[in-house]
C-alpha cells in the first residue's frame, strides 16, 4: 500500500476527524471560558466562535465533509479574523456600552469578583459609580484599579486566543475538503471491481 492510496486517505480522514473533534471542543471551551468571565458576554463574536465549535464537532462526529466543511472554513476564517482585528478602541467601546446596560447588582458583582471599582473614570457617571463601589480593594487603599482596565486585559487575551486557534485550524479544514474529495473518488482495492462499472 502506497501512501496516497485508498487506505492512506481513509486513515488520514479518520485522524482528521479526531483532530476536528478536539478542535471543536477546544473552541467551545475557550469561548465558554471567555464568556464565563462575564465581561465579554455582549460580544457576538464569542457566540459565533461557540457556534463554529459546535458545528465543527457535529461535522466531525457525522463524518460529513466537502461542501459543509468548505462553508465552515469560510465562516470560521471570517470569525477568526474578526477576533484578531478588534482593536482596544473597539473593545473599550463594547465594554463601555455593556457596562451601562448592566443592572447595578451585576456591576457590583463584577466589581467584587474582579476587585476593582468603576469603569474608566471618564465621565461624571463613572465617578459616581466609583464612589458607590463595594469592592475589597477600596477598603485597603483610597484608590482601586479601574474595572475597564482589567476587562480590557481579559477580553483582549480571550479574543487573541480565539482568533489564533480559529485561524490556524480553519486552514486545516481545506485539507479536510481535499482529502474527502480524494477519498470519494478512489476505489477500494478490497471491493468488487465490477461494482464501479
C-alpha positions in Angstrom: 0.0 0.0 0.0 1.4 3.3 -1.0 0.7 6.4 0.9 -1.8 8.4 -1.1 -3.8 5.3 -1.8 -7.2 4.3 -0.5 -6.1 3.1 2.9 -3.9 6.2 3.5 -6.7 8.5 2.6 -9.1 6.6 4.8 -6.7 6.7 7.8 -5.9 10.4 7.2 -9.7 11.2 7.2 -10.1 9.3 10.4 -7.2 11.1 12.1 -8.6 14.4 10.8 -12.0 13.5 12.3 -10.4 13.1 15.7 -8.5 16.4 15.4 -11.7 18.2 14.4 -13.5 16.8 17.4 -10.7 18.1 19.6 -10.6 21.5 17.9 -14.4 21.8 18.2 -14.2 21.1 21.9 -11.3 23.5 22.3 -13.1 26.3 20.5 -16.2 25.7 22.6 -14.2 25.6 25.8 -12.1 28.7 25.2 -15.1 30.7 24.1 -17.2 29.5 27.1 -14.3 30.4 29.3 -14.2 33.9 27.8 -17.9 34.3 28.0 -17.9 33.0 31.6 -15.7 35.9 32.6 -18.8 38.0 32.3 -17.1 40.9 30.7 -17.4 39.8 27.1 -20.9 38.4 27.2 -22.1 41.1 24.9 -19.6 40.4 22.1 -21.4 38.4 19.5 -18.1 37.1 18.1 -17.8 34.9 21.2 -21.2 33.3 20.4 -20.1 32.9 16.8 -17.0 31.0 17.9 -19.1 28.7 20.1 -21.4 28.1 17.1 -18.5 27.2 14.9 -17.1 24.9 17.5 -20.4 23.1 17.9 -20.9 22.9 14.1 -17.3 21.6 13.6 -17.9 19.0 16.3 -21.1 17.8 14.7 -19.4 17.6 11.3 -16.6 15.5 12.8 -19.0 13.2 14.6 -21.1 12.7 11.5 -18.1 12.4 9.2 -19.5 14.9 6.7 -17.1 16.9 4.7 -16.5 18.7 1.4 -19.2 21.4 0.9 -20.1 21.7 4.6 -16.5 21.8 5.7 -15.8 24.4 3.0 -18.7 26.6 4.4 -17.3 26.1 7.9 -13.9 27.3 6.7 -15.4 30.5 5.3 -17.4 31.2 8.4 -14.5 30.2 10.8 -12.0 32.2 8.8 -14.2 35.3 9.0 -14.9 35.0 12.7 -11.2 34.4 13.5 -10.1 37.4 11.5 -12.8 39.5 13.3 -11.5 38.3 16.7 -7.9 39.3 15.7 -9.0 42.6 14.1 -10.9 44.1 17.1 -8.5 46.7 18.5 -8.5 48.1 22.0 -10.6 51.1 21.0 -13.4 48.9 19.8 -13.2 46.7 22.8 -13.3 49.8 25.0 -16.5 50.9 23.2 -18.1 47.5 23.6 -17.2 47.3 27.3 -18.4 50.8 28.0 -21.7 50.2 26.2 -22.2 46.9 28.1 -21.3 48.4 31.5 -24.1 51.0 31.4 -26.7 48.4 30.2 -26.0 46.2 33.1 -28.0 46.3 36.3 -26.5 47.8 39.4 -26.3 44.4 41.0 -24.4 43.0 38.1 -21.9 45.8 38.2 -21.5 45.4 42.0 -20.9 41.7 41.5 -18.3 42.3 38.8 -16.5 44.9 40.9 -16.3 42.5 43.8 -15.2 39.5 41.8 -12.6 41.4 39.8 -11.6 43.5 42.9 -11.9 46.8 41.0 -14.0 49.9 41.1 -15.7 52.0 38.3 -15.1 51.5 34.6 -12.8 54.0 33.1 -13.4 57.1 35.2 -14.0 59.3 32.2 -17.4 60.8 33.0 -19.3 62.0 36.0 -21.3 58.8 35.9 -18.1 56.8 36.2 -17.0 58.9 39.2 -20.4 58.3 40.9 -20.1 54.6 40.1 -16.6 54.6 41.7 -17.9 56.3 44.8 -20.5 53.6 45.4 -18.1 50.7 44.8 -18.2 47.9 47.4 -15.0 46.1 46.3 -12.5 44.9 48.8 -9.7 47.0 47.2 -11.5 50.2 48.3 -11.2 49.3 52.0 -7.4 48.6 51.6 -6.5 51.8 49.8 -8.1 55.0 48.7 -7.7 54.2 45.0 -8.6 50.9 43.3 -7.7 49.8 39.8 -10.4 50.6 37.3 -12.5 47.6 36.1 -12.3 48.7 32.5 -8.5 48.1 32.5 -9.0 44.6 33.9 -11.8 43.9 31.4 -9.7 45.0 28.5 -6.8 42.8 29.6 -9.0 39.7 29.8 -11.1 40.4 26.7 -8.0 41.1 24.6 -6.4 37.9 25.7 -9.6 35.8 25.1 -10.1 37.3 21.6 -6.4 36.7 20.6 -6.6 33.1 21.7 -9.9 32.5 20.0 -8.8 34.2 16.8 -5.4 32.4 16.7 -6.8 29.0 17.3 -9.7 29.5 14.9 -7.5 30.9 12.2 -4.9 28.1 12.5 -7.5 25.3 12.3 -9.5 27.0 9.6 -6.7 26.3 7.2 -6.7 22.6 8.1 -10.3 22.4 7.0 -9.2 23.0 3.4 -7.0 19.9 3.8 -10.1 18.0 5.0 -12.1 19.0 2.0 -9.3 17.9 -0.3 -8.9 14.6 1.5 -12.6 13.9 1.4 -12.8 14.7 -2.4 -9.8 12.4 -3.0 -11.2 9.6 -0.9 -14.5 9.8 -2.5 -13.0 9.4 -6.0 -10.8 6.4 -5.1 -11.8 2.8 -5.5 -11.5 0.4 -2.5 -9.0 -2.2 -3.7 -10.7 -4.8 -1.5 -14.1 -4.2 -3.1 -15.6 -5.9 -6.1 -14.0 -4.1 -9.1 -17.1 -4.5 -11.3 -19.2 -2.6 -8.7 -17.9 0.7 -10.1 -18.7 -0.1 -13.8 
